[in-house]
Amino acid sequence: MEYIITHNQKASRFETIVGGQVAYTEYTSVEGGLEFTHTWVPEKLEGKDIASALVKFAMDYARENNLKVIPVCPFVKAFLLKHTEYK
């Protein structure tokens, strides 16, 4: 399934709304990059690859904008270990 993901710069996160619920991966801006601190998907939406879609979108954004990524969030760390094309 594809999700409509947006970059909510005001809230410092990439997010999607599914079934009226918001899922997101949030970051803190640092010099030259983004420090990803938390990824959250409502319990009812778990198991639908939403977190992976959010992080992929965020990594593509970082790549397109030449931003370094600092993965503090455990999910983002695991995603990057699994998806070595983002190294």
C-alpha positions as CSV (number, residue, x, y, z in Angstrom):
1,M,0.0,0.0,0.0
2,E,1.2,3.5,-0.7
3,Y,0.8,6.3,1.7
4,I,0.5,10.0,1.2
5,I,3.4,11.4,3.2
6,T,4.1,15.0,3.9
7,H,6.9,17.0,5.4
8,N,5.5,19.0,8.3
9,Q,8.3,21.4,8.8
10,K,6.5,23.3,11.5
11,A,6.3,20.1,13.6
12,S,9.7,18.8,12.5
13,R,8.4,15.6,11.2
14,F,7.4,13.5,8.2
15,E,3.8,12.3,8.6
16,T,0.9,10.4,7.1
17,I,-2.8,10.1,8.1
18,V,-4.3,6.7,7.8
19,G,-7.9,6.0,8.9
20,G,-8.0,9.4,10.6
21,Q,-4.9,8.6,12.7
22,V,-1.4,10.3,12.3
23,A,1.8,8.3,12.1
24,Y,5.1,10.1,11.9
25,T,8.9,10.1,12.2
26,E,10.2,13.2,13.9
27,Y,13.6,14.9,13.8
28,T,15.6,17.8,15.2
29,S,17.5,20.0,12.7
30,V,21.2,20.0,13.3
31,E,23.9,21.8,11.3
32,G,24.0,20.1,7.9
33,G,21.5,17.4,8.7
34,L,18.6,15.9,10.5
35,E,18.7,13.9,13.8
36,F,15.8,11.4,13.8
37,T,14.5,11.1,17.4
38,H,11.3,9.2,17.3
39,T,9.0,7.2,15.0
40,W,5.4,6.6,16.0
41,V,2.6,4.5,14.5
42,P,-0.8,4.1,16.3
43,E,-1.3,0.6,17.6
44,K,-4.3,0.0,15.3
45,L,-2.1,0.7,12.3
46,E,0.9,-1.5,13.2
47,G,2.0,-4.1,10.7
48,K,1.2,-2.1,7.6
49,D,4.7,-1.0,6.8
50,I,3.8,2.6,7.6
51,A,6.9,3.3,9.7
52,S,9.1,2.0,6.9
53,A,7.3,4.2,4.3
54,L,7.8,7.2,6.5
55,V,11.5,6.6,7.1
56,K,12.1,5.8,3.4
57,F,10.4,9.1,2.5
58,A,12.6,10.9,5.1
59,M,15.8,9.3,3.8
60,D,15.0,10.2,0.2
61,Y,14.3,13.8,1.4
62,A,17.7,13.9,3.2
63,R,19.5,12.5,0.2
64,E,17.8,14.9,-2.3
65,N,18.8,17.9,0.0
66,N,22.3,16.7,0.8
67,L,21.6,16.4,4.5
68,K,23.4,14.0,6.8
69,V,21.2,11.7,8.9
70,I,21.8,11.0,12.6
71,P,19.6,8.0,13.5
72,V,18.9,8.3,17.3
73,C,15.5,6.5,16.9
74,P,15.9,2.7,17.2
75,F,13.5,2.2,14.2
76,V,15.5,4.5,12.0
77,K,18.7,2.8,13.0
78,A,17.3,-0.6,12.2
79,F,15.9,0.7,8.8
80,L,19.3,2.0,7.8
81,L,21.0,-1.3,8.7
82,K,18.5,-3.2,6.6
83,H,18.5,-0.6,3.7
84,T,22.2,-0.1,3.0
85,E,21.5,1.9,-0.1
86,Y,21.0,4.9,2.2
87,K,24.5,4.8,3.7
